Amino acid sequence: MQNLFSTYKIKNLELKNRVVMPPMCQYSVEKKDGIANDWHYLHYVSRAVGGAGFIIVEMTDVEPDGRITDYDLGLWSDEQVPALAKIVEAVHSHGAKIGIQIAHAGRKAEDAAEPVAPSAIPFDENSKTPRALTTEEVKGMVEKFRLAVRRAVQAGFDAIEIHGAHGYLIHQFHSPLTNKRDDEYGQDLTKFGREVIEAAKAEMPADMPLIMRISAKEYVEGGYDIEESIEFSKAYKDAGADVFDISSGGEGQIAAWGRPGTHAAYQVPLARQIKETLQVPVMAVGRLDDPILANAVIGNEEADLVQVGRGMLRNPYWTLEAAKLLRKENIVPKQYEAGF
Ligand SMILES: Cc1cc2nc3c(=O)[nH]c(=O)nc-3n(C[C@H](O)[C@H](O)[C@H](O)COP(=O)(O)O)c2cc1C
């Protein structure tokens, strides 16, 4: 029987438990140069000390105008590699594995003078109208993803996550609401995402897993639902995605039509459906910070890995406390034993 503290292995990624810290933007690059700083180092390393098996570094963008804000991390330059390599090394020395989320915000790039997107459709009435990428520029964008992944591999990451969720560029390409192109990238809505996955895989060692984060459901009127996301996920799986990270929404305002309450485990049914239908490993996320619930998601085989985001912002030692509550073997570092 699997539980939250069972080991997990996919390809060359061997995790000591099933607890994952999901990518969470820190908007803390004060110098606006995309380079990780002391905040990022402490933020990620403290969750490794706190017992998480796997940590995914926040959305890290492939070009300056791919950032949500100018305070995001980037991997468009070799100068951005050493600070990330330092984080990777420290996280490893505390027994955790670490991946990074590679992304482009597309029309949701708030600080870009002129954001780019598949089509010139703004996010909402308060957003800039993006410029539609030319076909050549879309191909160039695939190359920017490739180079960012190459640098992430150089930095020593154990896995790559591609951000295909939350209304950012890849999501904008595979959603019929935001992709109104009539070229090859509009005739086949998954072509851009598939090419990004293929380019990433070409830069990654064969035994390194690629994780694809998707929004399995849109919450705006006329948006896609689980049936459509199963279809495009199948295309992404065939292109080389090894694990799916199942989130939802982000294409419209939070108060949009049909959005569910964010009650505990609200996205787990979506993760389970993708897992069962496509026979792929999945990571669940969303209000799973009750350890008994997180443990049940693994025990009931609804997901292979569980992510705890806001719960780990509150408490970097979430995993240590969960192990104690669930009466798993003692994983507390000896320096902190008196606290437990
Ligand atoms: C401060 C913050 C920043 C986030 N940044 C990202 C991000 O960079 N990439 C991403 O895919 N999701 C991001 N998310 C979403 C989280 O990864 C996660 O899916 C969400 O918080 C739900 O999980 P939770 O209920 O455990 O917090 C962010 C969430 C928060 C709270």
The ligand as an SDF file (V2000), in Angstrom:
LIG
                    3D

 31 33  0  0  0  0  0  0  0  0999 V2000
    1.9650   32.8470   -4.3010 C   0  0  0  0  0  0  0  0  0  0  0  0
    1.6100   31.8410   -5.3610 C   0  0  0  0  0  0  0  0  0  0  0  0
    2.3310   31.8180   -6.5390 C   0  0  0  0  0  0  0  0  0  0  0  0
    2.0380   30.8680   -7.5290 C   0  0  0  0  0  0  0  0  0  0  0  0
    2.8210   30.7990   -8.6560 N   0  0  0  0  0  0  0  0  0  0  0  0
    2.6390   29.7760   -9.5250 C   0  0  0  0  0  0  0  0  0  0  0  0
    3.5820   29.5370  -10.5650 C   0  0  0  0  0  0  0  0  0  0  0  0
    4.6330   30.1820  -10.6630 O   0  0  0  0  0  0  0  0  0  0  0  0
    3.3000   28.5420  -11.4400 N   0  0  0  0  0  0  0  0  0  0  0  0
    2.1820   27.7540  -11.3200 C   0  0  0  0  0  0  0  0  0  0  0  0
    1.9730   26.8660  -12.1490 O   0  0  0  0  0  0  0  0  0  0  0  0
    1.3200   27.9210  -10.3010 N   0  0  0  0  0  0  0  0  0  0  0  0
    1.5370   28.8860   -9.3940 C   0  0  0  0  0  0  0  0  0  0  0  0
    0.7040   28.9950   -8.3080 N   0  0  0  0  0  0  0  0  0  0  0  0
   -0.3170   27.9550   -8.0850 C   0  0  0  0  0  0  0  0  0  0  0  0
    0.2440   26.8580   -7.1640 C   0  0  0  0  0  0  0  0  0  0  0  0
    1.2860   26.1360   -7.7970 O   0  0  0  0  0  0  0  0  0  0  0  0
   -0.8650   25.8600   -6.7530 C   0  0  0  0  0  0  0  0  0  0  0  0
   -1.3290   25.2060   -7.9030 O   0  0  0  0  0  0  0  0  0  0  0  0
   -2.0290   26.5540   -6.0520 C   0  0  0  0  0  0  0  0  0  0  0  0
   -1.5620   27.4390   -5.0410 O   0  0  0  0  0  0  0  0  0  0  0  0
   -3.0090   25.5360   -5.4340 C   0  0  0  0  0  0  0  0  0  0  0  0
   -2.3470   24.7290   -4.4750 O   0  0  0  0  0  0  0  0  0  0  0  0
   -2.4890   25.0120   -2.8740 P   0  0  0  0  0  0  0  0  0  0  0  0
   -3.9560   24.9910   -2.5470 O   0  0  0  0  0  0  0  0  0  0  0  0
   -1.7370   23.8880   -2.2190 O   0  0  0  0  0  0  0  0  0  0  0  0
   -1.8840   26.3450   -2.6070 O   0  0  0  0  0  0  0  0  0  0  0  0
    0.9590   29.9600   -7.3260 C   0  0  0  0  0  0  0  0  0  0  0  0
    0.2280   30.0080   -6.1450 C   0  0  0  0  0  0  0  0  0  0  0  0
    0.5520   30.9200   -5.1590 C   0  0  0  0  0  0  0  0  0  0  0  0
   -0.2400   30.9020   -3.8630 C   0  0  0  0  0  0  0  0  0  0  0  0
  1  2  1  0
  2  3  1  0
  2 30  2  0
  3  4  2  0
  4  5  1  0
  4 28  1  0
  5  6  2  0
  6  7  1  0
  6 13  1  0
  7  8  2  0
  7  9  1  0
  9 10  1  0
 10 11  2  0
 10 12  1  0
 12 13  2  0
 13 14  1  0
 14 15  1  0
 14 28  1  0
 15 16  1  0
 16 17  1  0
 16 18  1  0
 18 19  1  0
 18 20  1  0
 20 21  1  0
 20 22  1  0
 22 23  1  0
 23 24  1  0
 24 25  2  0
 24 26  1  0
 24 27  1  0
 28 29  2  0
 29 30  1  0
 30 31  1  0
M  END
$$$$
